[in-house]
Each structure stands twice: as structure tokens, then as C-alpha cells.
Amino acid sequence: MSFKFFDWCSWLVGLLFGLLLCGLVFVCVWPHGVHLVGCGVWSSIFSLDLVSYYLVVLSGVLWLSLWFWVGEIGVMGVLMISLSVFSSVLCYCCVHALWFWVFYEMSIVPLLVLLVVDSPYSERYIASWYLLGYVVLTSLPMLLCLFYLAQAMGGFNMSSWGEVGQSGEVGFFCLLVLALMFVTKIPLPPFHVWLPIVHAEASSPVSVCLSGYIMKLGVLGVLRFCFSVAPNWVFSPVYVIVCLLLSVLFFFSASRELDGKRWLAFLSLSHILVAPVCLSVGDWSLGGVAFLYCLGHGLSAGVTFLFLWLSYNTCSTRNLVLLKAGMSSSLFVRLLGCSCLCTACSLPPTTQFFCEVSLVVGAGQFGLFLLLVLYLFVFMGGLVPLFVMGCLLSRHCDVRYGGGASLASGFSLGLLLVWSFLFFLVC
């Protein structure tokens, strides 16, 4: 793959990496000096705490990384993705229930539009119906539940809401229904069907956004609204163990996939279970670990989707057996591929590795069976990407990379890899 000129987005490299440097300074200095838990910028609508801080960093870094691909995304794609990212950032920091719902839906709708308009695949309309049915059609029941809870709690400001018992039995039922609708957006079994289908038919930028931060909005909704019922009712030990056992089947499904995007979708679907397990077995400290894991998971999924996109552009195929030609004989591209798959394996020093260790230590008091299932889950979660890495690194073809677009793609992957491997230093 070669180019005769540097396209204009390559000239943004210096500017964007300047922003990255500023972001690293922001991360390394501000959290330790301010202690974000329980502090931040407060108002009647927005507040900034540790959870929203992690997720804002996630959406911001993913948005910056996609700017390197602006020549291929197009003007409409840039506008829709920017609207989605901006809405997600407002949603993370929102403590007003009604505005939370507005920003929540505005994070998803632009990606649905891009799925229909911008996807190059023929089955995109079927995928859009899956996304519409599982994600968008739950919006009205969610709004009705929020209105009832606001009336029972005395206002839309979530920071002033009391215990769940104050809302009565109907309010308790509303919380369970609300949690169920958030679970469909994470998604967890048995509502997971839409994710591999949508990933297979969506364009790569939409896949980056879906696995990057949209899945985390469901976890955020459970924490903001339903944390009082989450450990015992929503993420009960029996349900968590069943989900972990099903995730092992997802890992086996991923190992049999030849489509790179479906492979990563199954892998992402399995790994996101760590966050609900943290909310199930832990206290507020493991609740923070859950969203730190969401940060690492989003960066890992984003950088791997972008690497697969770079390989697709070279080989014109999504078959993993044929994608090894995209790895080429270039040492730089092989290092990029290995680094991306290492983040998917949760190898140290990625953020996910330390979160999984914290989860295993915290879950030890809940029984030997849960601990054994977690060990099996962590083992399979690292084995499947390593297996694919071994396949991709063998028998290379000689394909050359060059030009501005390829340079910008490399910087885009490097941006996410830096954050994936170094964010643990400030946690």
C-alpha cells in the first residue's frame, strides 16, 4: 500500500500529539492533587467525579484517535461521531435524570444513522433493526421509569435522591426495569445478540465507538440509578456466574471466527463482564475499579478495531487467515499488531490486568466456585488473542506501507497504545 503524497490530515500529527502531551500532564497531575472522589465541579445538572473522569478520558482519546482517519471517515461521519462523543461526555457528568436520558440517547442515535448511511456492507439494514430493537426502543420505558422515580424522590437531581425504600414497592420495581434496560445496552446475556451482528455490518469508526464507550454507558446507568439494587438483584451471584460461564462459550465462538470484526465483537462482549462482576462482589472501591477497567477495555477495543481497519484497507478482506498478508514483512506493523493484541489479552502493564487482579482478590471471599470460574475466565480471555497473534505472525507476504495516510494510521494506533499501557501509572 503506497501513496504519492501526504494527505492533509497527516499535517495534524504534531497538533494532535501536542494535545496528547497536554492530556498526559492533565492525567498525571490533576487526579492526585484534587482527589476526584466526591469532589469536582458541581451544579444542578453536572458534576465531575472519578467515574466520569475515567469515561471522559476514554471518549476524548478515542475521538482524537479517529481524527487521524478523517480523510476516510468523511465530513458526515466526523460530525456524527463528534456529536456522539460530545453527548457521551455530557452524559458521564450529568446528575439530572432527564438530561441524562437526553444525552444518553444522543450518544447512540448518531451511530445508528451512520450504521444505515455510511456502512459499506449489504446487511446493514438488518443490523440497524437489531440496534433499533434492543437499544433505541427501550428509550420510552426508560423515560417513564425516570419520571416516576423523580416524582417519588422529589426531583430529577440524582444527588438528592434518597434510599430506594423511600420510593416504595413500585419504585423498587421501576429500578429493576431500569436496570434491565441498561443491561441490554452493556450488553449482558441474554440480551447480547445485537452486538456481534451490528459490529459485523457497521463501519470501523462505528465499531470503535460502540465497543469504546457506548457499552460503558450501560454500566454507568446501573451505577448512577440502580447501585442500591445491583449487588443483590441485578448482578446477583448466580446471574454473574452464569454470565461468566457463557463468556467462556463466547471465547470459544471467537476462536472459531474467521471474520475479524465478529471475532473482536465476541471478545469485547466477554471482557466487558468484568465491570458487572466488580459491581456485584465489591464495594465502592471495586466500583471505581469497574470503570477503570471500562477505560482500559475501551482503549483496547478501539485500537484493535483500528488495526483491523488498517489491515482491511491493505488486503481488502476481513478473513483473519488472509489478513496475515496485511501484517507484511514490516517490523513496525508487526509490532503494532502484537501490541494491539497484547492489550486484548490484558497483559501487564495494561490497565485491565491490574483491574482483573483486584477483582480476583476481592472475589475470593465469595466462595471457591466463583473464584475458579474467574480463573477460567481470565485464562480464556488471554488465550484467544494469543492464539490469533500466533496465526497472524506466521508466513508473511511482502506488502509495503508508505505515504501520509499510512503514517497517520500508525500515529492513531500509537496514541491509543500509549494510553493503554501507561494509564496504570496514575491509578
N, C-alpha and C positions, 0 to 999 in steps of 0.2 A: 504494500500500500504506500504510494508516494504522492506528493503534491509539489507543484511547481512554484507555489508562493505561500506566504504566511497569510492566513485569513485574519480578519481584523480582530477576532476575539483573542488571538494569541498575544496581541499587544496589551491585553488586560492582565497578563500574568503578574507583572510587577505590582499593579494596584491591588489585585486580589490577595497576593501573598503578603502585602503590607497589612491588609485587613486581617489576615490570619495571624500575623505577628501581634497586632493590637488585641485580637481575641485571646491569644495565649497569655499576654500580660494581664488581661482582664481576669482570666480564669485563675492564674497563679497568685494574684494579689487580692482580689476583692473578696472571695468567699472566706478566706482566713481572717480578714480584717473585720468583716461585718457580722459573721455568724448568721447565715440567712434563715436558719430555722426560727420561725416565729417573728422574723423581722422583715424589713423591706419597705417598699413604697405602698402605703395603704390608702385606699379611698373606698367609696361606697360601691364601686364596681370592680376595681383591680387591686391586686396585691401581688407581691413577689416573694415567694418563699423558696425553700431548697428544691422542691419538686418542680415548680415552674421554671426555676433557674436551669436545671438539667435539661428540661424539654425545650426551652428557648435556645439553648446552645445547640441541641440536636437539629432543630429546624433551621437555625441560622447557618450552620456548617453545611447541611445538605443543600440549602439554597445557593450558597456560594459555590459549591462544587458543580452544580448544574449550570452555572453561568459559563463554565468553560465549554459547554456544549451548545451554546446559544445559537450557533450557526445551523445546527441540525434540528434544534427544537422548534425554531420559528417564532415569529412575533406573538401569535396567538398562544402558543404553548408557554412562552415566557410570562405573558400576562396572567394566564390561568394558574400556573404554578405559583407565581408571586402572590396572587390573591389567596390561594390556598395556604401558603406558608404564613402570610400575614394574619389570616384569620386564626390559624392554629396557635400562633404566638399570643394573640389576644385571648384565646380560649384557655391557654395554660394559666394565665394570670387573672382570670375572671372569677370573682366571688359572687357575682349577681346571677342567680339561676336562669333568668330569662335571657340575658345577654350571653351566658354560657351556651345555651341552646342555639342561639343565632350564630355565634362564631363556630360552634361545633359543626353545624350543618354547612356553613360556608367553607369549611375546610374540605368537605367531601364533594360538594356539588361541582366545583371546577374540574376535579379529576374525573367525575362521571362524564362531563362534557368532553374532555379530552379523550376519554375512552371511546366515545362514539365518533368524534370528529377526526381525531389525529391518529388513531391506531391503524397500522397498515395491514392488519390481519382480517380475514373474511368472517370469522366467528365473533367479531367484537360486539355485535348486537345481542347475541345470546349472553355474552359476558356482562353486558350492560344491564340486562334484565336481572341477572343474578345479583349484581351490585345494587340495583334499584330495589329488589325484593328484600334482601337481607339487611341492607343498611339504611336506605332512604325511607322506605315505607314504615319504619319504626319511629320516624320523627314525630308524627302526630300523637301517638300514645305517650311518647316521652314528654311532649309538651304538656299534655293533660295531667300526667303524674306530677310534673314540676309545679303546675298551677295549684293542684290540690295540696301538695306539701308546703308551698309558700303560704297558702291560706291557713293551714294547720299550724305552721311555725311562726306566723305573724309577720311575714315579709319575704322578699326574694333574696335578701342578703344572707348567703350561706354561713358567713362567720358568726351570725347571731342566732343560728338555728340551735335548738337545744337537743336533748336526747331523743332517740326515736320513740320512746314511750309517750312523749308529750303529744304525738300525732295520732295516737290510738291504733286500733287494730287495722283500720282502713289505711292509715298512713304507713303502717308496717308492711301491709300488702303492696302498697304503691312503691315502697323502697325495693321490695323483691322484684316487682315487674320492671322497675327502672334498672336494677342490676342486670336482669336478664337481657334487656335491650343493649346495655353496654357490653355484655359478654358476646353478643352477636357481632360486635364491631372489633373485638380484640383480634381474631375470633377464637373461641374455645369449642371443643366438641359439645354437642352435636351440630353446632352452627358454623362449622369450618369449611363447608363445601365450596362457598363462593370464592375463597381466596386463591386456590390454585387455578381455578377457571379464569378469574379476572386477570391474574398475573400472566397467564399464557397468552391472552389476547390483547393485553394493554401494551402500549409503547413503553420503552425502558424508563423514560422520566416518570411516567405514572407509576410504574412498579417501584421505583426508588421512593416516591412519596408514600405509597401505600404501606410498604414494609418499613419505611423510615420513621414516619411519625403518625400516620393515620391509625395504625394498630394501637399505638400508645394512648390515643385519645380514649379508647375504651377502658384501659386500666386507670387513666386519670379520672374518668367519670365514676368508676366504682369507688375510688379513694375519696373524691370530693363529696359524693352524695350518700354512698352506701357502706362506708367503712365500718359503721356500727353493726351491720348485719353480715359483713363479708366473711369473717373467720368461721362463724358457726353455721351460716345459712347459704351464702352464695358460694364461697370456696371452702366447703366442708371437707374434712379429711378424706371421706370416702370418694367424693367427687374429684378431689385433687389426685388421689391415687389412680382412679380410673383414667383421668386425662393423661397422667404420666405413662401409664401402660399403653394407651392409644398412641402416644407420641412415639413410642418405640416402633409401632407399626408404621407411623409416618416416616421414620428414619429408613425402614426397610423399603417403603414406597419410593423414597428419594433415591435410594441406592439402585433401584431398577429403572429410574427415569433416564431417558436419553435427551429429552428437551431440557436445556439448561435453565430456562426460566421456571418451569414446573419443578425441577429439582431444587432450586433455591427457594421456591414458594413453600414446598413441604418442609424444608429445613427451617425456614423462618417461622412457619406455623408451629413447629415443635419447640424451638428455642424460646418463643415468647411465653411458654408455660412457666418459666422461672419466675416471672413477675407475679402472677397469681399465687404461686406456691409461697412466695415471700409474704404476701398479704394474708395467706391462710395460716401459716405456722408462726409468724413473727409478730412483734410489737411495732411501735412507730419507728424504731431504729431499722428493722428489716423492711419497713415500708419505704424508707429512704433508699435502701439497697435495691428495692424493686425498680425504682425509677432511674437509679444509676445503671442498673442492668439494661433498662429500656434505652438509655443513651448509647451504651455500647452495642446493643443489638441493632439499633437504627443505623449507626455508622457502619457496622459490619455488613448489613444487608444492602445499604446504599452503595458502598464501594464495590461489593461483589457484583451487583447488578450493572454498575458502570463498566466493570471489567468485562463482563459478558457482552455488553453492548459494543465495546471496542472490538472484541473478537468477532461478533456478528458482522460488523462492518467490513472486516477483513475477509472472512470466509463465506459470507452470505448464507449461513446456515446456523441453526440453533442446536444441532446434534452435537452432543458432548464428545462423541467419538471422532467427529470431523473437526471439532474446534481446536484440537491439538495443533492443527496447522496454523491457527492464529497465535499460538504461543511462539512459533517460529524458532529461529536459531538465535534470536536476540536475548542476550543475558538480562537486559533491563526489563523486557516484557516478562520473562520468566520470573524474575524477582517480584514484579508487580503481581503476577498471578499467584505465586506462592504466598505473598504477604496477604492478599485478599482472602485466600482460603484459610490461612492461619487465623485470621480474625473470625472466620466462620467456625473454626474448631475451638474457639475460646482458649487458645494457647496463651500462656503468660508472655509478656505482661499486659495483655488486653484487659479492659475493664470487666468484661464478662467473667473472666477467670476468677478474679477476687470476689466478685458477687456470688458466684457458684460456691466458692469455698465458704463464704459467710453463711450461705443458705444451708449447706450440709452441716456446718457446726451448729446452727440454730435449730435444725430439724432433728438432731439426734435425740432430743428429749421427747419426741412424739412417737417413738416406737421403732423397733428394728426393721419392720417391714417397709415403712416409709423410707427409711434410710437406705435399704437395699434397692428399692425402686429408684431413688435419686442417684445412687451409684450407677445403676444400669443406664439411666437417662443421660448422665454426664458422659459415660463411656461411649454410648452410641452417638451422641451429639458431636464428639470429636472424631470418631472413627470414619463416618461417612464423608466429610470433607477431605480427610487424609487419603481415603481411597480414590476419590476423584482427582486429587492432586497427583497421586502416583500415575494415574492413567494419562493425565494431560502432559506430564513431564517426560513421557517416553516417546521415542520415534518422531522427532520433529521434522517439519519441512522447512525449507529456506524461504521465508517470507520477510521482506524488508519493510520497516516502518520509517516514515520520514515526513517532513513537512510540518506546517503550523498546526493543522488540526490534530495530528498525532501528538505533537508536543503539548497542546492544550489538554488533550485527554490524559496524558501522563501526569500533568500537574493536578488535574482534577482528582485522579486516584490518589496521588501523593498527599493532597490536602486531607482527605478522609483517613488515610492510613496514619498520618501523624497524630490526628486526634484519637484514633482507635487505640494506638499503642502507648500514648503518653498521658492520657487524661487521668490515669490512675495516680499520677504523681500528686494531684491536688485533692484526692478524695480521702 
